[in-house]
Amino acid sequence: MTYVNTIFTDGPLEYPYTSKRRASSHSKNKVELKIDLILQVLEFASYISKLKGEPEEVGPFLKETTDLLKENKLEQVFQTFVGATSILLDAPEKEFEAVYNLLIAILKSTSPETYPGLINQSIKELVNDEHDKAIQKLKVLQNLYNTLEYSSPLRYDVFVAILDIATKNDEIETILPQLPRLDTWVKEWSISTEQVRELYLTVSNKLKEAGEIKRSHDFLLKYLATYTSSDDFSAAKSAASRAIIEAIQLPEILSFEDLLELDVIQALKNEEVFALLKVFLNGNLKEYKSYIDANPGVVEKLGLSNEDNTRKIRLLTLASLASEHVAHEITYQTIAKALEIEEDEVEMWTIDVIRAHLIEAKVNQVRKTILVNRSTYRTFTTSQWQQLSDKLDGWKQSLTDILQVIANAKLIAQHSNVNANVASSSAVVVIDGTVGQEEES
């Protein structure tokens, strides 16, 4: 089948009529468009009838469509076509894309108030269909997405359908490159806050199903960030708890300050999981063990691993220790005591913390010390701001001292030049064997 794109008017179209009167240019174009629509409707109905194995030109589906057209029941025709969406998947692969594009073109011919609902029904048919034709489904939905206005809210529905089909059929890689643009798209679509939340949470859940845990967690945080202090958090508390658990579980997450600042996370402050978050925010190994003793069984209840938790809190403990000794040395003994490990394990843990980009340090195996060049603060509180202020004041004073030294050097150089000139003007010279003073010019 060859699909020819046809331009339709925006409003609903009635069944065309014939008239002996000469139509105006505008009316004539409108009638031609109506005729194009009817021809497309009949072409689509004939194709569906053929897929159903019905007799050519007299099949029940084609006859039903023709009868509805005669009664000017276009809306009913559209509903019938939407219900036939899944039948299209029985079409040969080379024809499916073209015939589905034809269906979308037909559905778009109805009123702007009606066609979004019809298209949504059609894409739901594709999502719910059990045919193993994921690539074909994704391709036609991508075509549909691209034919919609960039600001159309329908793009939201199509994207969700694409995500659903991709996840169900292990094709999530096809949309991963597009996810960074999602924040921009939700603004263009002008969808409601509730839809934005639903989208971010859906994306997070689908990515988690596909094993993309870190990406899933990132979108979960986007979902939680849509809540402010004036919102009702009841629907988001479960997701907030999940976000804390995932942050602790994921090896690459070693900073928890941004998470704690979310209003919906603060709503959990009376729960065990929040107390555990506080430990990982700025606590050490000793505090973690105290938490475990005070809350027996809670780690297992949250689905966490005590072994993994202990490893992470040791890394964080060493990072905190290093932040207290920037530009100074820490002995192996001090580190071993803080991490509750043997001294011969210190180098291994130091290397792990360096690889995690928490500190920059040099290991002195002879002196058995770690020289800390830089350390990342786990939290940046008033104390850290004061330390930064003190350092800036110190640098300012050092620069002032250097400028004074430079100024003094300039003065000394100037005096030296003056003295040299004076000495030059009074130098003794010999002219024709006569000794005398050089005259001033």
C-alpha positions in Angstrom: 0.0 0.0 0.0 1.3 3.5 -0.9 0.4 6.1 1.7 -0.1 9.6 0.5 -0.1 12.3 3.1 -3.2 14.5 2.9 -3.7 17.9 4.6 -7.0 18.1 6.5 -8.9 21.0 7.9 -8.8 21.5 11.7 -12.5 21.2 12.2 -14.7 18.1 12.1 -15.7 17.0 8.6 -19.2 16.1 7.4 -20.0 13.6 4.8 -19.4 15.3 1.3 -22.3 16.2 -0.9 -22.7 17.0 -4.5 -24.1 20.3 -5.8 -24.8 21.7 -9.2 -23.9 25.1 -8.1 -20.3 26.2 -8.8 -18.5 26.2 -5.4 -16.2 29.1 -4.4 -12.5 28.4 -4.3 -12.6 27.9 -0.5 -15.7 25.6 -0.6 -14.3 23.6 -3.4 -11.0 23.0 -1.5 -13.0 22.0 1.5 -15.1 19.5 -0.5 -12.0 18.1 -2.1 -10.5 17.5 1.4 -13.7 15.8 2.5 -13.5 13.5 -0.5 -9.9 12.7 0.3 -10.9 11.8 3.8 -13.7 9.5 2.6 -11.3 7.8 0.1 -8.8 7.2 2.9 -11.5 5.9 5.2 -12.6 3.4 2.6 -9.1 2.4 1.8 -8.3 1.7 5.4 -11.6 -0.2 5.9 -10.9 -2.3 2.9 -7.4 -3.1 4.2 -8.7 -4.2 7.6 -11.4 -6.3 6.0 -8.6 -8.0 3.9 -6.6 -8.7 7.1 -9.6 -10.2 8.7 -9.9 -12.6 5.7 -13.3 -11.3 4.6 -14.5 -11.4 1.0 -13.2 -8.5 -1.1 -15.4 -5.5 -1.5 -18.3 -7.2 0.4 -16.7 -8.0 3.7 -18.6 -7.1 6.9 -16.1 -4.6 8.2 -16.1 -2.7 4.9 -19.9 -2.8 4.7 -20.3 -1.6 8.3 -17.9 1.3 7.5 -19.8 2.2 4.3 -23.1 2.2 6.1 -21.8 4.5 8.8 -20.5 6.9 6.2 -23.9 7.0 4.5 -25.4 7.9 7.9 -22.8 10.6 8.4 -21.5 8.8 11.6 -17.9 9.6 11.2 -17.2 9.6 14.9 -18.5 6.0 15.1 -16.3 5.1 12.2 -13.2 6.5 14.0 -14.1 4.4 17.1 -14.4 1.3 15.0 -11.0 2.0 13.4 -9.3 2.5 16.8 -10.6 -0.8 18.0 -8.9 -2.4 14.9 -5.5 -1.1 15.8 -4.2 -4.4 17.1 -5.4 -6.1 13.9 -2.9 -4.0 12.0 -0.1 -6.0 13.6 -1.1 -8.9 11.4 -0.1 -6.9 8.3 3.2 -7.6 6.6 6.1 -5.7 8.2 6.7 -3.6 5.1 3.1 -2.4 5.1 2.4 -2.0 8.8 4.1 1.4 9.2 2.3 3.0 6.2 -1.1 1.7 7.2 -0.8 2.8 10.8 0.3 6.3 9.6 -2.9 6.3 7.5 -4.9 5.5 10.6 -3.4 8.4 12.5 -4.0 10.8 9.6 -7.7 9.7 9.6 -8.0 10.1 13.3 -6.5 13.6 13.1 -9.2 14.7 10.8 -11.7 14.9 13.6 -12.0 17.9 16.0 -9.1 19.0 18.1 -11.1 18.1 21.2 -11.8 14.6 20.0 -8.7 13.3 18.2 -6.4 13.2 21.3 -8.7 10.7 23.0 -8.9 8.6 19.8 -5.1 8.6 19.4 -4.7 7.7 23.0 -7.0 4.7 22.6 -5.1 3.6 19.6 -1.7 3.7 21.3 -3.1 1.9 24.3 -4.2 -0.9 21.9 -0.5 -1.2 20.8 0.8 -1.2 24.4 -1.7 -3.9 25.5 -1.3 -6.0 22.4 0.7 -9.3 22.9 2.2 -9.5 19.4 5.9 -9.8 19.5 6.5 -6.9 17.2 8.1 -4.3 19.5 10.3 -2.7 16.8 7.4 -2.1 14.5 5.4 -0.6 17.4 8.2 1.6 18.5 8.8 2.8 15.0 5.2 3.9 14.3 4.9 5.5 17.7 8.1 7.4 17.0 6.6 8.6 13.7 3.5 9.7 15.6 5.5 11.6 18.2 7.4 13.4 15.5 4.3 14.4 13.6 2.8 16.1 16.7 3.5 19.7 17.5 6.5 20.1 19.8 4.2 21.7 22.4 1.4 19.0 22.1 0.5 17.4 25.4 -0.2 14.2 23.3 3.6 13.8 23.1 3.5 12.9 26.8 1.1 10.0 26.2 3.1 8.8 23.2 6.4 8.9 25.1 4.9 6.9 28.0 3.6 4.3 25.5 7.1 4.1 23.9 8.7 3.7 27.3 6.2 1.0 28.2 6.7 -1.1 25.1 10.5 -0.7 25.2 10.6 -1.9 28.8 8.3 -4.9 28.2 10.3 -6.0 25.2 13.9 -5.4 26.6 14.4 -2.5 24.2 15.1 0.1 26.8 18.4 1.0 25.1 16.4 2.6 22.2 15.3 5.5 24.5 18.2 5.9 26.9 19.9 8.6 24.7 16.7 10.6 24.8 16.2 10.7 28.6 18.5 13.7 29.2 16.1 15.8 27.2 13.1 14.9 29.2 13.3 17.9 31.6 13.1 20.2 28.5 10.3 18.3 27.0 8.0 18.4 30.0 8.2 22.2 29.9 7.4 22.2 26.1 4.4 19.9 26.6 2.9 22.2 29.2 1.6 19.3 31.2 0.4 19.5 34.8 2.5 18.9 37.9 0.7 15.6 38.5 1.6 14.5 34.9 5.2 15.5 35.4 5.3 13.5 38.7 3.6 10.5 37.0 6.1 10.6 34.1 9.2 10.8 36.3 8.0 8.0 38.6 7.0 5.9 35.6 10.4 6.4 34.0 12.1 5.6 37.2 10.1 2.4 37.7 10.6 1.3 34.1 14.4 1.9 34.3 14.5 -0.1 37.5 12.7 -3.0 35.8 15.3 -2.9 33.1 18.2 -3.0 35.5 19.2 0.7 35.0 19.4 1.3 38.8 21.4 4.5 38.9 19.4 6.2 36.1 16.2 5.0 37.8 17.4 6.6 41.1 18.1 9.9 39.3 14.6 10.1 38.0 13.2 9.1 41.4 14.9 12.2 42.8 13.4 14.3 40.0 10.0 13.0 41.0 10.6 13.8 44.7 11.9 17.2 43.9 8.4 18.2 42.4 7.1 18.2 46.0 7.3 21.3 48.1 6.6 22.0 51.8 3.0 23.0 50.9 2.2 19.6 49.2 0.6 16.5 50.7 3.4 14.0 51.0 1.3 10.9 51.7 1.5 9.6 48.2 5.3 10.1 48.0 6.5 8.7 51.3 7.0 5.2 49.9 9.1 6.6 47.1 11.1 8.8 49.5 11.9 5.8 51.6 13.0 3.9 48.5 15.2 6.9 47.5 17.1 6.7 50.8 17.5 2.9 50.6 18.8 3.2 47.0 21.2 6.0 47.9 22.7 3.8 50.6 22.8 0.8 48.3 24.4 2.3 45.3 28.2 2.2 45.6 28.7 5.4 43.5 26.5 7.6 45.8 28.7 9.0 48.5 27.0 12.3 49.1 23.7 12.6 50.8 23.3 16.3 51.5 21.1 17.0 48.5 18.8 14.1 49.3 18.3 15.3 52.9 17.3 18.8 51.6 14.2 17.5 49.8 11.0 18.4 51.7 9.5 15.0 51.2 12.6 13.3 52.7 12.2 15.6 55.7 8.7 14.2 56.1 10.3 10.9 57.2 12.3 12.4 60.1 10.5 10.2 62.7 11.2 7.0 60.8 14.1 4.5 61.2 15.3 5.0 57.6 15.7 8.7 58.1 17.9 8.1 61.1 20.1 5.8 59.0 20.3 8.4 56.4 21.7 10.9 58.9 24.4 8.4 59.8 25.5 8.2 56.2 25.2 11.9 55.8 27.9 12.8 58.4 28.4 9.9 60.8 31.3 7.5 61.1 31.7 3.8 61.6 31.3 4.0 65.4 28.0 5.8 65.0 26.8 3.3 62.4 27.5 0.4 64.8 25.6 2.3 67.5 22.6 2.6 65.2 22.7 -1.1 64.4 22.8 -1.9 68.1 19.9 0.4 68.8 17.8 -0.9 65.9 18.4 -4.6 65.6 17.1 -6.2 62.4 16.3 -2.8 60.7 18.9 -3.1 58.0 17.6 -6.5 56.9 14.0 -5.1 57.1 15.0 -2.3 54.7 16.5 -4.8 52.3 20.0 -3.5 52.9 23.3 -5.4 53.4 25.2 -4.8 56.6 28.4 -5.8 54.9 27.9 -3.3 52.0 26.8 -0.6 54.5 29.9 -1.1 56.6 32.2 -0.8 53.6 30.6 2.5 52.5 30.6 4.0 56.0 34.3 3.1 56.3 35.0 5.0 53.1 33.0 8.0 54.4 34.7 7.8 57.8 38.1 8.0 56.1 37.0 11.0 54.0 35.8 12.8 57.1 39.1 12.1 58.9 41.0 13.4 55.9 39.0 16.6 55.8 40.2 17.3 59.3 43.9 16.9 58.2 44.1 18.7 54.9 47.8 19.6 54.1 48.8 17.4 57.1 49.8 13.8 57.7 47.6 11.1 59.2 49.3 8.1 60.7 48.3 4.5 59.7 47.5 3.9 63.4 45.0 6.7 63.5 43.2 5.5 60.3 43.3 1.9 61.4 41.6 2.8 64.7 38.9 5.0 63.1 38.1 2.2 60.5 38.6 -0.7 62.9 41.0 -2.4 60.6 44.6 -3.7 60.7 47.4 -1.2 59.8 48.4 -3.4 56.8 44.9 -2.7 55.3 45.2 1.1 55.5 46.8 1.5 52.1 44.1 -0.4 50.4 41.3 1.7 52.0 43.2 4.9 51.2 43.5 3.9 47.5 39.7 3.1 47.4 38.9 6.5 48.9 41.2 8.2 46.3 39.5 6.2 43.5 36.1 7.4 44.8 37.4 11.0 44.3 36.8 11.8 48.0 40.4 12.7 48.7 43.7 13.4 47.1 46.6 12.1 49.1 50.1 10.6 49.0 51.0 7.4 50.8 54.3 7.4 52.7 55.0 3.7 53.3 58.3 4.4 55.1 56.8 6.9 57.6 53.5 5.0 57.6 51.5 8.2 57.0 49.0 9.6 54.6 49.6 13.2 53.4 46.2 14.7 52.6 46.3 17.3 49.7 42.6 17.7 49.3 39.4 16.3 50.8 35.7 16.5 49.9 33.5 17.6 52.8 30.5 15.3 53.3 28.4 18.2 54.5 29.1 21.9 54.2 27.8 23.4 57.4 28.5 26.7 59.2 31.7 25.1 60.5 33.0 24.5 57.0 32.0 28.0 55.9 34.0 29.4 58.8 37.0 27.2 57.9 36.8 28.5 54.3 36.5 32.1 55.5 39.6 31.6 57.7 41.5 30.2 54.8 40.5 33.0 52.5 41.5 35.5 55.2 44.9 33.7 55.5 45.4 33.8 51.7 44.4 37.5 51.7 47.0 38.3 54.3 49.6 36.3 52.5 48.9 38.2 49.3 49.1 41.5 51.2 52.5 40.5 52.7 53.7 39.5 49.2 52.6 42.8 47.7 54.5 44.6 50.5 57.6 42.6 49.8 57.3 43.5 46.1 56.8 47.2 47.0 59.9 47.2 49.3 61.9 45.5 46.6 60.9 48.2 44.1 61.9 51.0 46.6 65.3 49.3 47.2 65.8 49.0 43.4 64.9 52.7 42.9 67.4 53.8 45.6 70.1 51.6 44.1 69.5 53.3 40.7 69.8 56.8 42.3 73.0 55.9 44.1 74.4 54.5 40.9 73.6 57.8 39.0 75.3 59.9 41.8 78.4 57.7 41.7 78.5 58.0 38.0 78.3 61.8 38.0 81.3 62.0 40.4 83.6 59.5 38.8 87.3 60.3 38.2 88.5 60.3 34.6 91.9 60.7 32.9 92.1 63.1 29.9 95.5 63.6 28.1 97.3 62.3 31.2 95.5 64.8 33.5 93.6 63.4 36.4 90.3 65.2 37.2 86.6 64.9 37.9 84.1 64.3 35.1 82.2 67.5 34.6 78.5 67.4 34.9 76.7 67.9 31.6 
